Amino acid sequence: MPTITVNGTAKEFNGDADMPLLWFLRDDLNLTGTKYGCGAGVCGACTVHIDGVAVRSCQTSAASAAGKAVTTIEGLSADGEHPVQKAWRQLSVPQCGYCQAGQIMQASALLSKNRAPTDEQIVEEMAGNLCRCGCYQRIHEAVRLAAGGV
């Protein structure tokens, strides 16, 4: 059986090789912070990290994550004190909150590879994550704050 390391713990995957990683996380592991949005990889609600890279879990097969490290919103910080999470709280970013786990995962991946992104880089990196409530200005400011730019 293939093993996927999820939030630092090895998990066996014995499902259909084509099963989206999203369903393995939510249904098999009960990690429900990762949300189903569009199912087509265009909204970003299902964003997780695989080996530190932001990916859309609805479009990534669980089998393709075998042997890799998957981080979900639950595993980003054991105590919720990741700089991005702290910035989100400080600026009261969410309105409905549905997309926020994906937004936070996308932003944290950006900041792990670019500690001081420009406004243009933030816009470009976050463009694939949709927020139906229109909280984009607060999201942008929270990324800047987490990067130390506010």
N, C-alpha and C positions, 0 to 999 in steps of 0.2 A: 504494500500500500504506500502511495506517495505521502510524504510528510510536508506540511506547510508550517512554517514558524509564524504564528500569529501573536502579535504583541509580546514576543519573547518566549512563547510557549509552543512546543512542537505539537501539531495537531495532525492526526491521520485523516486523509481524504480518501474515501472509497466510493464516491459517487460517479455519476456520468462525467466523462472527460470533458464534455461540452458545457457542463453546468457553469453558469456565471459565478465568479468569485463572490459577488454580492449575495447570492442565495446561500452559499456555503457559510458565509459570515453571519448572515441574519438567521437563517433557518436551522442550520446545524450547530452553530456555535452560540446562538442567541446574542450576538453583538449587533444590537439594533440601532446603534448610533449612525451607522452608515445607511443612508436612505435610498429608496427606489424613487427615481424622479421620472425620467423619460424612457429609460430602457434602451436608448440609442446612443448613449455616450455624449450627448450634447449639452446636458444641463449641469453636470458636475455634482449633483447631490450625493452620488455614490463614490466620491473620490476617496481613495486610500493611498497609502504609499506601498510600493513594492521595491525593496532594496533602496529606499529613500526617494524614489521617483513617484510623483503624483500620477495615478492612473485611474481610469473609470472602471470600477469593479463590475458594472453591468455588462461591459464589453470584453472583459478579461476572463478567460476560462479558469476555473479553480485548478485544473490540471496544469495549466501553464505557470501557476505560482508554486508548484512543487519545488522544494529545495531552496525557496526564497524566503525572505523576511517580509511579512505583511504587517503594516501598522495601520490600525483603525483609530478613529477618534478616541475610543476607550483606552488605547495604548499610547497615545501621544504624550501624556503625562499622567502618572499615577495619581497625582493630587490636583490636577487641573491648573497647574502653575506654569505651563509652557508660556513663553512670552506672548505668543499670539492669543492664547486663551485669556491671559490677563488683560491684554489690550482690548479684546472683544468685550470683556466685562466692564472695563474702565469707561469705554465709550458707549456702552449700552447698544451694541450693534444690532442684535436681532430684533425683528418685529415679530413675525410668526415663528421664526427659528428653524423652519424645515430645512432650508438649504445650508444652514450655518456649519454643520459638521464638515460638509464638502468644501465650503469656503475656507474654513480653518485649516483643513488638510492641504488645500492648494497653496494657501499663504505660507504655511510652515515649510512646505517643500521649496517654495521660492526662496525663503529666507535661509534655508539650510545651504543653498548653493550661491546665494547672493545676499550678503549681510546688509548691504546698503543699496537697495534698488532705487532707481530713479522713478519719478511718477509715471513716466511712460512705460517702464519695465513692469511696474505694478499693474497698470491698466492692461498691458499685453498678456501678462501671466494669468491674471484673474478673469480675462474676457470669456473664457469657456465655462465659467460658473455663473449660472443665472440665479437671480433673486427676484421672485415675483412681487415682493413687497417694495422693491426699488431702494434697498438700503446701500446702494453702491458707494455713496459718498462716505458713509460711516465705515464700510468695509475697507475702503481705500485708506482712510485716516487710521484705522486700526492696524493695517499692515505697516504704514509709516511709523506709527507709535511703537510697534513691536520691533521694528528695525532701528529704533532710536532716532527717527527722523522728525518727531513732533515735539 
